[in-house]
Amino acid sequence: MTGEGRLAGKTAIVTGAARGMGEASARIFAREGARVVLVDKRDDLGSEVAASISAAVPGSARYVSADVTDPAAWQAIVDATVDAFGPPGVLLNNAGIIRVQPLLETTLDTFHKVIDTNLTSCFLGMQAVVPLMAVNGTGSVINVASPQGYEGRGNFGAYTASKFGVRGLTRTAAIEFGPLGVRVNCVVPGPIRTAMTDRAGWSEAEYARAYGGYPLGRRGEPDEVAAVNLFLASDESSFCTGADFIADGGVLAGKPRE
């Protein structure tokens, strides 16, 4: 697809790319002309996704197994990206986890794990990748936040803290990196149909009851968030930085209707 597509000529790094929104974003990035490095720790799934993408768009994807909370791993990610496809122009910090526990029952290890996976990984990713973007004077960083980055939620203390942090970090990064030609934005997905958000034993009727009161009355699909990420990765969003792009089906619009 050389010379075609909304991301033609760009190299993208996508974390948490083995499934869900990361996988959907990696696939649409490749379809739109990008060369994509998929990063995850689920090696079987990640390798399969990268092979599938390359089968559809030859030579467009590579999988890298890495722990995005480890600074040394980020250097390996950057080295693999440059070796395979050249300097990255897009970074999608999508890796994330949820732990549902009351604050008084949350261990320090659990709290650190959630913060490190959801927030510290964004910090480390930008530190590793933005200098390469700055050399070319252009780049787009997309950090994944959440409606829980806007409002508290019972039993989601570590997750909420991490997502508030992502939004704040994104704004500061946008201020500092703007003069380098690098844009930094947040995507804010609401309830999306992914393995991470599925609830054990729930039927579709139970999901419908849980989300039916919100404006769109359903869970979103990973492809719907990937479309927002595509816009932010592309030059179509060239004057957008330091902002939140919300794809939550109306969750943050207000209280559900009765």
N, C-alpha and C positions, 0 to 999 in steps of 0.2 A: 504493500500500500504506500510505497514511497512517493512523496509528493502529493498525496491525497489525504483528506480527512482534517478534522478540526485540530488534531494534535500532531500533524505531520512534522517530522524532524525533531520532535521532543523525546527526551528520555525521562521516564517517570519511575519513582520508587513508591511502592504501596506496601505498607505494613498491615499485618493481620489479613493477609491476602488469600488465605487458604479456603475461606468460606465467607458467606454473608455479604456485607456491603463491600468489603475489601475485594473479594473475588469478582463481584459484579462490576466494580470500578476498574479493576485490572482488565477485565474483558472488554469493556466499552472503550477504555483508553487505547487498547491495541487495535480495535476495530476502526478507531478514528486516527490511526497512523502513528501512535507512540510506540516506542520500544520500552518494555515494562520489566522491572525487576520486582518480583513478588517475594515478600519477606514474611516468614512465619516460623513457628516451632512445630507445627503439625506437618511433618515432612512428607508423609504419604499423600495427604490431601494437597499440600502445596505443590509438590512435584507433578501430581496429576493435573492440577489446574494449569500450571505453566505449560505442560505438554499439550494440553487441549487447546490453549490459546495459540501456541506455535503451530499446531496442526491447521488451525483455521487461518492464521496470518503468519506464514513461515518466517522464522527467525525473529519474532517479535517479543518473546518472553524468556525470562530466566528465573529460576527459583533459587533463593538463598535462605538457608536455615540459620536463624539468628535470634538471640534474646535481645529485644529492643530496649531493655533496661540496663544493658551492659555497654559502657562507652567503647570498649575494645571491639565489640560486635559491630558497632556502627562504623568503625573504621574499615572492618571487613566488608560491610555492605557497600560502602562507598568505593572501595577498591574493586569489588566485583562488578559494580555498575560501570565504572570507568573502563575497566578491561573489556567488558562485553559490548557496551553501547556508547561510551563517551560520558561526559559530564551530565549530571541530572539537571533537568529544568523544572521538574515537578516533584514535590514530596507530599504524599498523602499519609499523614500520621493517623492511621485508622485502628491500630491495635488497641484492644480494650477488654476489660473484664468487669463483672459485677459480682459483688458479694452482698447478700441480703441478711443483715444481722443488726439487732439493737446495738446502740453505741456501747452500752455497758457490758455487752457480751463480745464485742469485737476485740480481738487480740491485736497487739502492736504489730506482729508479723503480718496479719491480714490487712491491717490499715496500710502498712508500708507497701505491700504487694499491689494493692489497688492503686495507690498514689503513683507508684513507680511505673506500673504498666500503662496507666491512662494519662499521666501528666509528665512524669520524668522522661518518658520515652519521646514526647514531643520536644522537650528541651534538648535532649541529646541528639535527636534527629536534626533539629535546626542547627545546632552547633557543628555537626559533621557535614551537613549538606550545603548550607547557605554560603559558606566561603567559595565553593565551586560555582554556585550560581552567580555570585558577585563578580567573578572573573569575566563572565559574559554579559554582566549588567542586566540580567533578566532572570526571572524565576517565579514560581508560584508554590507556596506552602499552604496546605489545607489541613487543619487540625480538627478532629472530630470531638464535638462537645455533646450536649444532651439537654433536654428540658430540665433535667436535674442540675444543670448549670445555671438555672434561673430561679429555682424554688426548692425549698427543702422537701424531703420525703422521708417518712418514718422508715427506719430500718435500712436506709441507704446512706448512712453518714459518710463512709469512706468514699463511696462513688460520687455523692453530691459534692464533697470537698474537691475531688479530683476534677470534676467537670466545671465547677466555678473557676478553678485554677487554670484550666485550659483556655477559658474565655479571656481571663486576665493576661495570661502569658501571650496569647495571640495579639492582643492590642499593643502590648509593649514591643513585641517583635515587629509588628507593622511599622511602628514609629522608628525603630532603630534600623530596620532593613529597607525601608522605603528609599532612602538615598542611594542604596546599592542596586536599585532596580528590582528588588524582590518584594512581591506582594504576599501577605499572610492573612488568611481568612479562616473562619470557622464554618463548618457545616453542622447543623443541629438536627439530627434525626429524632423523630418521635418513636412510637412503638412500631418497629419494623419486624417483619417475619424472618427471623434468623434463628440459628441453633442456640445462640447465646440468650435470646429473649424468650424462647419457647418454655412453657411451664409444664412440667412432667404431669402427664395424665389429663391435661386439659383437652376438651373437645372444642370444635369450631364454635359450637353454641356458647361455650363459656367465654371464648375470646370475644364473640359478638356482644355478649352482655358487658364484658369489661370495658370495651372500647366503643360501644354503640352510642354512648351519649355525647361523644366528641363530634365536632362539626362534620368530618368526613365519615365517621361511624365505622372505621375499620382499621386494621393494621396496614402499614405501608409495605411495599416490596423493595428488596435491595436495589433493583434497577431504578427505582424512583429516586433514591438517594444518589446512586451512581450518576444519574443525569445532572444533578446539581454539581457533583464533583467534576464532571466533564466541563461544565461551564466555567468553574473556577480554575481548572487547569489550563483552559484555552485562552487565547488572546482576546476572546470576546469579553472577558472580565478584566480588561487591562487597566481600568480606572477604579477597580474595587480592591480595597485593602482595609484591614482592621475591623472587619464587619462579620456579623453572623448571618448565615443563610439558612433559614429555618425550613425544614421539611418534616413537619410533625403532624400533619393531618388536622391541625387546628388545636392541638393539646394546650398550647400556651395562649390561645385566644381568650380563655376565660373558663369559668366553671361549666361542667357538662350540663346540658339541658335536662330537665326532669323527665 
